[in-house]
Structures are given as C-alpha cells and as structure tokens.
Amino acid sequence: MYASFLSIGAYVPKKCLTNNDLEKMVDTSDEWIVQRTGIKNRHIADDDEVTSDLAYKASEVAISRAGIKKEEIDVIICATISPDYLCMPSTACIIADKLGIKNIPAFDISAACSGFVYGLNMAKAFIESKIYKNILVIGAEKLSAITDYTDRGTCILFGDGAGAAIIGSTDDKSKSILDIHISSDGKYGDLLITPAGGVKNPSSLETVENRLSFMKMKGNDVFKIAVRTLTKDVKDILAKNSLTGDDIDLFIPHQANYRIIESVRNKLKFDPNKTVLTVQKYGNTSAASIPMAMNDWYEKGKLKNGNLMLLDTFGGGFTWGSGLVYFNGK
C-alpha cells in the first residue's frame, strides 16, 4: 500500500497588490523589488475573508478533481501560520465544518513555509500504515494579516492564498508519493519570527505599539542558509532514491524569492523549463506556496498524470523538506 497524490486545487483572492501599489506605501520601487525578489504581484484577501475561507474554496476544487465524496475524507490536515484563531478552534476544524464534514480528525500544523510538505509526510504515514484511506492536506495563509506594511523589507514579499490536495492510496509504486524528507533546526528561530501573541510575549498595548505581532525577518541570513539547506536536501533525497535531475519531470520549489530559486536550480543544474515559477504572480504564500504553484502548472496543462515532481521547501523554525511525488491526478 502506497500513498498517492490524487488531486490538486487552489484559491487565489481577487484583490491584487502590485509593486506600484507598494511604491505608494513604503520607500521602494518596482525595479528594486523585481531585482531582489522577482515578485511583481501578490494577492490579498478581503477584510471579511479569513484563512479558513481560502482553504475551503481550495479544498472544494481538490475534492471535485479527486472524484470522491466529502464523506470519504478521513482526516483534514491544515498547514498555516495565520490561523483564524490563535489557539482554538483549529482552522482545520473550521474548514471541516464549512465542508459539512463531521466526526473525523481535523488539526493544524505549524511548520511555516514547509507546512504543506510536512502535511504530505503525515498523510503518507497515515495511509501506508493503513490507518486512513483519504486525507485532505491543505496549505492556507492570510499573511496580509500578520505583515507590517510599514516595513519595506518584509511587506514586499508576502501574499495570501490556499492550496489543497487529496492523498489516497495505490498499490502501484509508480503512482505513489515515493519519498519525503523533513527536518528542522530551532537555533535559527529568531531569524524569521512573529515575536508577540504567544505566551512568551502575550499581546499587550506595548507589543501592539511596537508592531511585534507582525513577521520579522533577517533577510540576508535567511537567504544564505536557505540556499545551502535546500541544495543539500535535494541532493540527499535524489541520492537516497538513486535518481538524478534528469529523472525529474517538474521541480517545484517553495516560491519565496526568485534569487533563491535560481541559486538552488543552478547549483543542482535543473532544466529551467522543468522549474515551476509562480513567485512573480503570488509572492511568498508560506504553506500555500507549493500547492498553489502545483495547481498553476496543472491548470496550464503542464502537470500531467505520471509526472514525477520534486518538491523543495524552507521556512521559519527553521524547517525544511523535500519530496519525490508522482502525480496521480486526472
């Protein structure tokens, strides 16, 4: 019994925040943003749209494409760092209610940009141990709610959106989630952090005035570690499975920064035509990044049944992960 990637779906909010819009908000320019990040646009949820709304809409698409009934879903896993509520209920529970699904496990995981790959790893383990049959894995973020639009170093990077997938089972290894590797190193936690809101720095007038409930990042440090870590992780998972870059149909990296993606791609000597790029359209959508990119290629007809995808991600924590995944969608 193997875990199988049966479908992909996504939802992108209608409102678009362009680089020209940001020029009116902070000291920046379109040229500066594109040169350093590759980002041109990012999408922003409406004030009355929350993370579970984005996730629900992406999930509806994924469920429909998988050709299963909602009642056949055994578990919902939602990866997010921008949940509807800080502690409870979980965003996954709210998504389950919006989908009309009851009496199944539903829970959130917090692994920042690596969250979707972490969720795939859990789904793979659940299915291969024969505990569950169909799992809904979601990456969803309303990062605009935790982005400081007075900080030109971070506000240019982040956007909102959601991606979802149905993971089922197969007895055919060529249609399976072949392998997933996830890891972390907490000593770098302060390089990419939301300082307030938890029990260490509970929300207060002081934390609000100092804008500590927004994401903070030491960009140069994150960049260097990300490139090094992502490159090594891909080399390791390919070697473990006796594969090379030539065996990969699509390289789908986390869409954080074009310079990071290009640095990793060049070091690994991957074909540019096989590298999925959506960072210019959506910016960094954290846990939603990889499934949104995957969905983008699927809807363009560039992701097809039987394709071997190489996923590669890095995020706050630090967390990171890679995956070798055959696409078994229709």
Buried (B, 14 or more C-beta within 10 A) or exposed (E): EBBBBBBBBBBBBEBBBEBEEBBEEBEBEBEBBBEBBBBBBBBBBEEEBBBBBBBBBBBBBBBEBBEBEBEBBBBBBBBBBBBBBEEEBBBBBBBBBBBEBEEBBBBBBBBBBBBBBBBBBBBBEBBBEEEBBBBBBBBBBBBBBBBBBEBBBBBBBBBBBBBBBBBBBBEEEEBBBBBBBBBBEEEBEEBBBBBBBEEEBEEEEEBEEEEBBBBBBEBEEBBEBBBBBBBEBBBEBBEEEEBEBEEBBBBBBBBBBBBBBBBBBEBBEBEEEBBBBBBBBBBBBBBBBBBBBBBBBBEEEBBEEEBBBBBBBBBBBBBBBBBBBBBBBE
